[in-house]
Amino acid sequence: MRTLIAGIRQLVTPRGRGPVGGEKMNSLFVQDGVDILVEDGRIVRIAVGIPTRGIDNTIDAAGMIAMPGFVDPHTHAVFAGTREDEFLARVRGVRYDGGGILETMRAVRAASEETLAANARAHVRRMLAWGTTTVEIKSGYGLDVENEVKLLLALRRVRRNVPTRIVATFLGAHAFPPAMRRDDYISMIITEMIPTVRRRRLAQFCDVFCDEGFYTIAETRAILRAARGAGLRIKIHADELAPSGGAELAAELSATSADHLLCTSERGMRLMQAAGVVPVLLPGTAFTLHTEYAPARRMIALGLPVAIGTDFNPGTCLIYAMPIVIGLAVMRMGMTVEEAITAATLNAAAALELADEIGSIEEGKAADIILLDVDNYRQIPYFFGHNPVRAVICGGKTVYRAR
Amino acid sequence: MRTLIAGIRQLVTPRGRGPVGGEKMNSLFVQDGVDILVEDGRIVRIAVGIPTRGIDNTIDAAGMIAMPGFVDPHTHAVFAGTREDEFLARVRGVRYDGGGILETMRAVRAASEETLAANARAHVRRMLAWGTTTVEIKSGYGLDVENEVKLLLALRRVRRNVPTRIVATFLGAHAFPPAMRRDDYISMIITEMIPTVRRRRLAQFCDVFCDEGFYTIAETRAILRAARGAGLRIKIHADELAPSGGAELAAELSATSADHLLCTSERGMRLMQAAGVVPVLLPGTAFTLHTEYAPARRMIALGLPVAIGTDFNPGTCLIYAMPIVIGLAVMRMGMTVEEAITAATLNAAAALELADEIGSIEEGKAADIILLDVDNYRQIPYFFGHNPVRAVICGGKTVYRAR
């Protein structure tokens, strides 16, 4: 199957097979008037004027900007129930302490796998309309073996029903379930959940909410060592609520990513940089909770390959849209548009260990491409809230078209 | 022509034929399972189980929430050129001083009436997809007789080509054109522009940018008195950049609305309340410029009928979406969802002297109605950035459907 994406007004993409850090984040490859040849879902040629002979299918991209599909490297998009009451209470001044996770846990335990899959599918489809072609989704609202497995099985169902690439993360250590001793739950994670996740191949990553009031450094270390031993890649919810040493631990364990990082120390940032940990920043959550933002500029100055994501979840951020996250990264974290695009594509792919496969438009990578109707890519944050996505291509097939 | 909007899951609307102020803003009329009967574009009956006999057309609203179409009472949506470079420079720390208006003026003077109309039409259509069925649009980027008239004639063209109700405002006093004496320009506004606007029926309102660095109180008074004498209703850009007495002047002149009001004094608010001036708050601009927000809570405490709008313009706010403005009103100005919805519909209609015609779903009013796919109206700010609009009905006709 040979597909030609024809007549692209301007191609805009970072380049590389791994994360790019520091000032390299600021340089995008830009080329006018190109076509992209796709064979069996993979980009095989990018050039001006590719002949149409032997082409099975042509996608008209006339007048459009082509960019790599967005990669959203951090969401909690499989759940039941909504928490607008908590959201509105917080606006009136009630502080976020993560307690709402247990409310969602109760709704998830009461929901069927089918319902959870249908909910997640609806969220993933809305994300697709905003250009997200790969999304990471965490469990973490089950908090016992049966319900964590149910969430991850729901994700498996979703994967069969959407064109989006879904990366599953096991986050049993998201909170502590009620009526259970803390150590007993951690022991359950290590001796029952992680082996089950491994045996049934339910997730690619294991993550822990390491923070004040959640999992301690020692607990996080124990869980993630077990996960690594079971062949899972690891991530850490680090330093969101307090400077609790999460970044340092991510470096110690060579985690793939450390996420949130609002309160991270200079030492933590330097250690992450040395250890090759991708910092995943989630400005939508800082926006929603009205807190300080993560120190993106300092991280880039230290050479770190910053990634950005939505953190879509029912408590602290209901933003589906990577273009809005790019807007917040530019307007509130002081990132350049070029850095924000790199963070939302190639570096986000690296935060999922997928930078050799997606995250840029280059020969050999999967043809996950979005077509945008802005005049130039610098308008993405400027038209804040506008969805610039006209069409979404996954593996060379058009899977979404705006009306 | 009799149309039935059938099977509405929940009707949500403010009620009244004029603005509602203070605590009345917080109470919406909510009814489950109703139908709406429309005759010749007007709502004639709202009830449970309206018989389908004699109906020419049925709009299926099953499962949807019905609300009045949003009224955006303050935009500058007719212009040429974009200013993303200025936007990005401001993010890097360059302060907004309104100077970019002249950049847009140059682009507008170089553009044809057709181009300006095409640009505005595109903006109005995007707004329609976010549920805006009535929009106020100001001139103000021409700054001479020929080009101000061209902008208003472009709006007349747009009005013929979109289902949206467009209210035109003459804002010749938006800035001072280069190479012209200040007094000469004001004299041109009063003796040439306003009479032309009147004679050719180009606008319903006259507005002045009354602020530090722009028009003084005395200049604003002179222009608006002339406008009133010519039969135009009046509005004031008041106290955006500094406490410059705009609110007090709006009260003195019984302006229909005073807009922005970030720096308004307690006295100004009390005078507006006594004089029946509608305060139009524009949180998207405060968000974009990262300034303080207008004191909405204080205004509501004083009984003022707060309205909200986008301020869509090429310099300081490119937000099309009233749902995003509602989100900002709730998250950043401390308004309740109910107050924000009232502000975006009935009070916004009052800011355009249209509260007897639109702004609520009530018998006798125009059938400008939007159908939303949220579970309940409290989710509008919660799903920040999501477009909840599934269908838009103007005058009883479906004019937009989401895919």
Boltz contact constraints between the chains, C-beta under 6 A:
constraints:
  - contact:
      token1: [A, 84]
      token2: [B, 378]
      max_distance: 6.0
  - contact:
      token1: [A, 84]
      token2: [B, 379]
      max_distance: 6.0
  - contact:
      token1: [A, 84]
      token2: [B, 382]
      max_distance: 6.0
  - contact:
      token1: [A, 87]
      token2: [B, 382]
      max_distance: 6.0
  - contact:
      token1: [A, 91]
      token2: [B, 330]
      max_distance: 6.0
  - contact:
      token1: [A, 91]
      token2: [B, 331]
      max_distance: 6.0
  - contact:
      token1: [A, 318]
      token2: [B, 382]
      max_distance: 6.0
  - contact:
      token1: [A, 318]
      token2: [B, 383]
      max_distance: 6.0
  - contact:
      token1: [A, 318]
      token2: [B, 384]
      max_distance: 6.0
  - contact:
      token1: [A, 319]
      token2: [B, 384]
      max_distance: 6.0
  - contact:
      token1: [A, 319]
      token2: [B, 385]
      max_distance: 6.0
  - contact:
      token1: [A, 320]
      token2: [B, 386]
      max_distance: 6.0
  - contact:
      token1: [A, 321]
      token2: [B, 385]
      max_distance: 6.0
  - contact:
      token1: [A, 324]
      token2: [B, 385]
      max_distance: 6.0
  - contact:
      token1: [A, 330]
      token2: [B, 91]
      max_distance: 6.0
  - contact:
      token1: [A, 331]
      token2: [B, 91]
      max_distance: 6.0
  - contact:
      token1: [A, 378]
      token2: [B, 84]
      max_distance: 6.0
  - contact:
      token1: [A, 379]
      token2: [B, 84]
      max_distance: 6.0
  - contact:
      token1: [A, 382]
      token2: [B, 84]
      max_distance: 6.0
  - contact:
      token1: [A, 382]
      token2: [B, 87]
      max_distance: 6.0
  - contact:
      token1: [A, 382]
      token2: [B, 318]
      max_distance: 6.0
  - contact:
      token1: [A, 383]
      token2: [B, 318]
      max_distance: 6.0
  - contact:
      token1: [A, 384]
      token2: [B, 318]
      max_distance: 6.0
  - contact:
      token1: [A, 384]
      token2: [B, 319]
      max_distance: 6.0
  - contact:
      token1: [A, 385]
      token2: [B, 319]
      max_distance: 6.0
  - contact:
      token1: [A, 385]
      token2: [B, 321]
      max_distance: 6.0
  - contact:
      token1: [A, 385]
      token2: [B, 324]
      max_distance: 6.0
  - contact:
      token1: [A, 386]
      token2: [B, 320]
      max_distance: 6.0
  - contact:
      token1: [A, 403]
      token2: [B, 403]
      max_distance: 6.0
